[in-house]
Amino acid sequence: MAERVNDKLYNTCLVYGPDGKMLAKHRKLHLFEIDIPGKMTISESECFAAGNSLTAFETPYCKVGLGICYDLRFPGLASLYSQLGCKLLCYPGAFNMVTGPLHWELIQRARAIDNQVYVASASAATDKSACYVTWGHSMLVDPMGKVISSAGAAEDVIVGDVDLDYLESVRNQIPVTRQRRSDLYELVSVDSSDCRDHFALRTC
């Protein structure tokens, strides 16, 4: 949704619990900006301001991290969420008919495998009469990168299990989180006034 705050608009995702109370609000961090001479120019910053904080929230089952659309393309964000204890990452998005078939599923599977988490996405169904045509294909991916539930291009409701015992089993079988060389590198978040994720290389 478009959220107006004073003179700024944010691309915002709201999360509500079963009792109707708001659990979290995420403002899209990464705005899509491209300029391909003679072909295409897109500048989300002409309409929206960028968010400046990560969004993770607790549920009775596990901690959840949020991103919106283009946020999915930044692996550092997903890794930070994993380090914060998130076991499910959720991304509403609207990839188009070019990037959708090429990258939508592929990137979600990569984020799930790299961080050994579940990844869920929600996309608008494909409407070829719209001025912007989305790819659709909402899905749920498990920590091994398997798509366990997926919609097609049409409107649909999908269901899938987030099995935390299976997640721990995957982490025990391939213990990358325990074998990360934190003596050489680490992923850190900086203060909220400049909330970019980056790798800090420490000398040894």
N, C-alpha and C positions, 0 to 999 in steps of 0.2 A: 504494500500500500504506500501511497505518497503521504508522508507525514510533514505537516508544516510546523516549524518552530521559529517564531519571530519572522525573519525575512528569508529563511532557508527552507528548502524542501529536502527530505531524506527518503531514500528507498528503504522502507522499514518492514520487518517481519515481526509480528506479534505472536506469542505463544500463550495459550490459555489452558488451564487445568480442567478436570471434570466438574469442578465446582463453579466454573465460570470466572475464576480469578486469574488475572494476568500473571504468568510466571516469568516471562522474559520479553525484552524488546531488543532487536538487533537492527542496527543501521548499517547498510552495505558499506564495507570498508574500501573496496577497490572499484573505482569508476572506470568504465570501458572507454578508452580514448584511442582511436586509430585515424590515420590520415594516409590513405593510399592514393597518390596523385593519379588523377584521371579515372579513378574507380569508386572510391568510397571514403567518406568522412563521417565518423560518429564521435560525438563528444557528450558523454553523459553529464559532464560537469557544467554544461550549459543549462541544465535543468536542476541537477541535484548537487547537494553537498555530500562529502564523504563522511561516514561515521568515524569515530576516533577511539573505539574501545572494543575489545573482544566480548563475546556474550556466551557464557556458560551457565547452566542452571541445573539444580538438583531435581530429581524425581524420586518416587519411592523405589525405583528400580535401578537407575544409574544416572550418572551425570551426562548432560547433553550439551554439545557445542553447536553454534549456529553460524551459517554463512548465507550469502545471497548471490546466486548466479555466478558472476565473474570471480567472486571470492573463492570459488571451487578450484580455480586454476592456480592458486598460490599454495604450494605444498607446506610452506612454513607455518601458515595459519592452522592447518590441520594438525601438524606436529605439535604446535603449542597447545592446542586443545587436548591432544592425547597426553601430553605431559601434565596438564592440569587435572587429569583423571577422567576425561570424557571417554565414554565407551560407545557412544552413538553421536554421529555428526549429521546434521540435517541441513539441506540446501534447497530452498525453493529457487527455481531458475527458469530461464526462458531462452535456451539456446535456439538458434535459427536452423533453417533447413540445410545449411552448409556445415556449420560447426557441430550441429546436433548429431547427425549420423557418424561423423568422424570422431568426436571427442567426448560427448556427453557420458556414455557408458564407460568408456576407456578411462577417463579421469576419475570417475567415482571408484572404479575398481582399483586404480592406483592408490588413491587416498586410503582405501580400506586396507590394502595389502601393506603399504608403507607403515601405517600406524596401528595395524591390527585392531581395527574398530569396525563397527557397523556404520554404513553410510546410507542415508535415506534422502531421496530427492522428490520434489513435487514440481511438475511442469504443466503449464496450460496445454490443453489438447490442441491438435493441429486444426487450424481453421484457414483454409486456403483463400478465403475471401477477405481475410483481415489485411490491414496495411503492413503488419509485421507478423509473419507466419512462424509459429513456434514448432519445435520438433516433438514435443510431448514426451512419452516414454518415461513417466515417473517410475522409480524403482527402489528396491532395497538390496544392498550388497553386504555379504558377510565378511568377516575378517580375513578369509582366504581369497577374497576377490570373486566369489561366486555370486551371480545375480540370483537371488532366491525368490524374488517377486518382481514383476514388471508389467506395466501397462503398455499398450500400444500407442498409436497416434490419436485414437478416439477417447472421449471421456470414459473414465473407468474408476473403479474403486479397487485397490489392491490391499492384500493383507499378508504379512510375513512375521515370523517369530524372531525376536532378538534374544538369543540364547546366551546368557552371560557365562554359563558353564562352558559352552563351546568356545567362547572368546578366550577364556583362561586356558583352555586346552591348546588352542592355536598358539598363544603366547608361550606356553611351556614347550611346545614342539619346535618353535622357531623363535628363540628368546632374544630377538633383536633389541628390545627395550632394555634388557639387562646387559647386553654386550656392546652398547653404544660407547664410543671412545670419548667420554666426557672429559678426559684429561687433555684432549686435543681440540675439541669443538663442543659448542653447546648452542642451542636455540633459545633466545631470550626475548621477552617482550620489553619494549621501552615504555616511557611514561605516556599517559593518555593524550598529551598534547601533540605527540608525534608517534602515533601507534603503528609503526611499521615493524614487521617481523624481520629479523636478520640473524645471520650466523656470526657469532663472535669467536674468532680463532684465538685460542690462548697458547702462549709458548710453553714448551715443556722442558 
